[in-house]
Amino acid sequence: MKVSPEKKRFQIINKATIIALFILILAGGVVRSTGSGMGCPDWPKCFDQYIPPTSVTEIPKDYKDKYVAKRLAKNQRFAHTLDIFGFSDLAVRIRNDKSILLPEDFNAAKTWTEYINRLIGVVSGFLLLLTVVYSFAYLKDKKRIVVASIFNLILVGFQGWLGGIVVSTNLVAWIVTVHMLLALAILAVCIYTYHAARLNNYSDKISAKPIVRFLAFAALLLSIVQITYGTEVRERIDAISGRLQGQSRESWIADAGSIFTNHRDLALLVLVANVMLYALIRRGFSRHSVQQQVMSFSFLMIMLQIVTGIILSYQGLPPAAQAIHIVLASLVFGAQFYLMLNLYRGAKVWGSN
């Protein structure tokens, strides 16, 4: 089926957005692993400048007091929001948190790390806005693409606000997990709209056997749980690092306790589920089918993720491995989600090659 230029443009922009989101997740992982979240203490400027400073001589002498005050005001607003939704105890803890009053020294590397992360975020935001604009090419025949694209833009706005809370608040550990899961949700919506748009190029709607679809769903669910555990491990490590003031890095994993053990053990279950799914996909679909290609990519990412997990466990959590581990997890999630979508519309009937 011939695709109109407008619809083709949407598909190109949508694919570019998906790529940008993976890059943004990588950049966020770098920010998190290097502790650069407060590298730029204000928004949208950085130290009240459009181009960040490279030396402490380029910023005001009273910058610590100024930005601590802003951070305190932001947390007070967030505490008020928690009061409205009935989380009064947590709001009190945030209001009484003295750690946010401790100013951070200027660090040019951290400042530019956070600034680059913001630039990638801005590019991703513009691309998401363009997907909304170009999604109206599907208004007559695929309204769900338009609705999903608009909904995704709303999610991005909420994610941006939540990101500010992540770096501003020390006590609300679960926000980091919610922030990561919301990033995956935004990614999933983009993948869904891309897949839905691509369906216009095909006339067949052939499904794989139920057992294959069930196993694909189970593998995806396991990955989400594994990512959740991984994010909680990251939070625990951050707490340990803060308590030890960044020292004794080699002991952090041992101090993480059962949450790390659960994360490690679940990795084995993820591997087993994907080996089984890989075998079924290889048997049921041709080598050149999108199903087998996506499954092969997903399996490769899982193996690489296991390697980075081993490096993290035995090499004292190097920041580069942390960032790579996070982006590999998101690549596995994206591939598994796209595979599941394609198992409901396959290029080959089960058992035919």
N, C-alpha and C positions, 0 to 999 in steps of 0.2 A: 504494500500500500504506500502510495506516495505521500510524503510528509510535507506540509506547507512550510514556507520559510520561517513563519512566526513560531510554529511548533518546533522546528529544528533549532531555532535560536534558544527556545526555552530549554531544550534538552542539553545544549552545549553549556548554557549558563548553570543549569542544575548540576551537571557533572563537575564543572569548575568549582561550584560551591561545596560539593562533597569533598573534593581534593583539599580545598582551603580549610575545611573543618578538621580534617585529619592533621593538617599542618598546625592548626590552632591548638589541637589537643597535645601535639608534640611540644609546642611552645609553652603551653600551660604546664606540662610536665617538667620542662626545664626550669620554669619559674618556681614551681613547687619544690623541686629537688635542690635548688640552689638558695632557697629562702629569699627570693627576690620580690615577693609579693608587695612589699612596701618600698620597693626601689623608687617608685614614683608615688609620693604620698598624697597627691591631689589629682583631680580629674576635671576636664579633659586634658589640661596642660600637665606638664611634669616639672615640679618646682616652679610653677607659674610661668613656664617657658614652653614654646612649641617645639623647640629643639632642646633636648635635655642637656644639662651641664656635664662637663667631663672632669671638673675639679671643684673642690669645696669652696674655692675662692669665687666661684661664679654664682653662689647662692647666698641669700641673706644670712646674716649672723644669727638672727633669732628664728631660723627656720624650724628648729626642733619644737619650740614652744608653739609656734603657729600651727604646725601640722598635727601635733598632739591634740591641740584644742579642736581642730576639725575632726579628727578621728573620734574624740570623745563625743562631739555633737552627733556624729553619724551613729555611734553606738546607742546614744540616748534615744534617737529616733527609732532605731531598731527595737530597743527595749519597749518603747511605747507600742509598737506594732505587736510585739509578743503579748503585751498586756491585753490588747484588744481581742486576740485569739485565745486567751485563757492560759497562756504560759507565764503566769506571774512569777513563779519561783525562778525560772530561767532569766526573766527580765531583771529580777533583783540581783542575781549573780552577775549579770553583765554590768549593771549600774555600779556594783561594788568591786568590779575587777580592776585592781590597781596596776596590772601588768601593761595595760594600754597607755598608762601615763609615762612609761619608760620610753624615751625617744631613741630612735635608731640613728646611728652614725651614717653619714653619707658614704655610699660606696658606688663608684662610677660603673663598675661591672654590673652590679645588681640593678642600678638605674636603667642602663641600656638594655639589659635583659628584659625587664618589665616593659620598657618602652617599645621594643620590637614585638613583644607579645601583644601589646595594645594595637600596634599598626596592623598586625595580622588579623586581629579581631575586627578592626575597622573595615578592612578589605572583605572579610567574611560577611560582615553586616551589610555592606553595599551589595554583595553578590546575592545574599538572601532577599534583599529588597528588590533586586532585579528579577529574581525568580517569581516574586509576587506579581510584578508588572507584566512579565511575559507569560505568566500562567493563564492570563485571561484569554489566550489563544485557544484554551480548552474549555471555555465557559459553556459552550453549547453542548459538547459531547462528553466532557469529562469534568463535571463541576467539582468532583472531589479533589482534583488537583489544585484548583483555585482555593478551595476551603482549607486544605491541608497547608498550602503555602502561606496563607494569611495567618493561620494558627501558629505556624512555625515562627513567623516574625514576632508574634506576641511572646512565644516561649523565649526567644532570643533576648527580648527586652527584660524579661524577668530574670534570665540567666545573667545578664550584665549587672543587674542590681544585686543579685545573690553573690556574684563574684566579688563585689566591693565588700560585702559582709564577711566573706571568707577571709580576706586579708586583714580586715579591721578587727574582727572578733576572735579572741583567743579561746573562749570557753565553749563555744558551740561546735563541738567536733563533728556532729552529724551533718552539719551544713556542707562540709567538704564532700561527703558521700552523696548528698542530694545534688550538689553542683556537678559531680561527675555523671551521675545517672541522667540528669537533665541534658547534659551534653550529648549523651548517647541517644536520648529521645529526639533531640534536634537532628542529629545525624540520621536516625531511622526515618524520620519524616521526609528528609531530603531523598533518601534512597527509595522510599515508597513512591514519592511523586515522580522520580526518574523512571522507576520501573513501570508505573502506571502510564506514563507518557510513551514509553517504548512499546507498550502493548498495542498501540495504534498501528505498529508496523507488522503485526501478526494477526492472522485470522483464526488460528487454532487455539484452543483452551484445554489442553490435555493435562490431566493431573497425574502425579506419581501415585504409587500405592499408598494407602493410609499408614502403613508401618514406617515408610520412609519419611512421610510428612511428620509423623509423631516423633520420630527420632531426631529429625532436624529441629523441631520445636524444643525438644528436651535438651539438645545440645546448646541451643541458643539460650535457654533458661539457665542452664548450668554456667554458661559464660557470664551472664548477668550477675548471678550469685557470686561467682569467682571474682569478678571486678569489684563488687561490693565489699567482699572480704579484703581484697587487695587495697582498696581505699581506706578501710578501717585499719589495716596494718600500717599504712602510711601515716595515719593520724596518731597511732600508738608510737610509732618511731619518732614522730615530731615531738611528742610529749617527753619521750625518753631523752631525746637530743637536748631539749630545753632544760631538763632537770640536770643533765650532766654537762651542760654548757658546751655541747659539741665535742666533748672528749670521750675517750674509750669507745670509739665507733665500732670496733670489732665485737663489742658485747651487746649492741643494740638489739640484734635479732634474738638472742637468747632471752633478753629482758622483755620481749614483746609478748611472750606467753602463748596461751591457747589460740588466740586469734591468728597468729602466724602459722601454727600447726594446722588449724582448720583450712587455711588458705593453701598450704602446701599439699595436704591430703586431698583436697578437692581437685587439685590440678591433675591427679592421677585419674579421677573419675571423668574429668573433662576429656582427657586423652583417650580413655577407653571408649567413651560415647562417640567420639569423632572417628576413631578407627573403625567402629562398626558402621557408622554412617558412610565413611569413605568406601568401604567394601560394597555396600549396597548401591551407592551411586555409580561406582565403576562397573558393577554388574548390570545396572539398569539403563545406563545412558552411554551414548557413544563418546569416544575420547575427545571429540571436537565440540561436544555439547556445552552450553553455558553452565549446566549443572556440574559436570565433571571438572571444568576449568575453575569454577568458583570454589568447589570443594577442595581441589588440589592447592589452590592459593591459601584457603583457610587452614588446611593441615600444615602447610609450610610455616605460616605465621605462628601456629600453636607450637611447633617444634622450636622455632626461634625464641618464642616467649619462655619456653622451659629453659632454654640455654641462658637467657638473661636472668631468669629467676635463680638459677644455680650461681651465677656470677654475683647477684645481690646477696645471696645467703653466705657465700664463702669468701667474698672479697670486700666486706665491710661497706656494703651499700654505696658503690660509686654513683655519683649523681647522673652521669651519662647513661648508665645502665637503668637507672630509675626511669628516666624520661623515655628511653627506648621501650622499656617494659610496658609503660602506660600506652604508648601509641600502638604497640603490637596488640595489646588487648582490645583496643578500639578497632583495629583492622580485622581482628578475628570476629568481633561482634558484627561489624558492617558486612563482612563476607557471609557470615552465617545468616544474617537477616535477608540479604539479597538472594541467597540460595533458597531459603524458605519461600520467598515470594515466587521464585522461578519454578519451584516444585509444584506450584498450583497451575502453572502454564508451561509445560515442557515442550521442547522441540522434538522429543522422541517418546513414543509410548513405552511403558515399562516392559522390559524384556526384549525390545527391538533394538538392533544395532546397525 
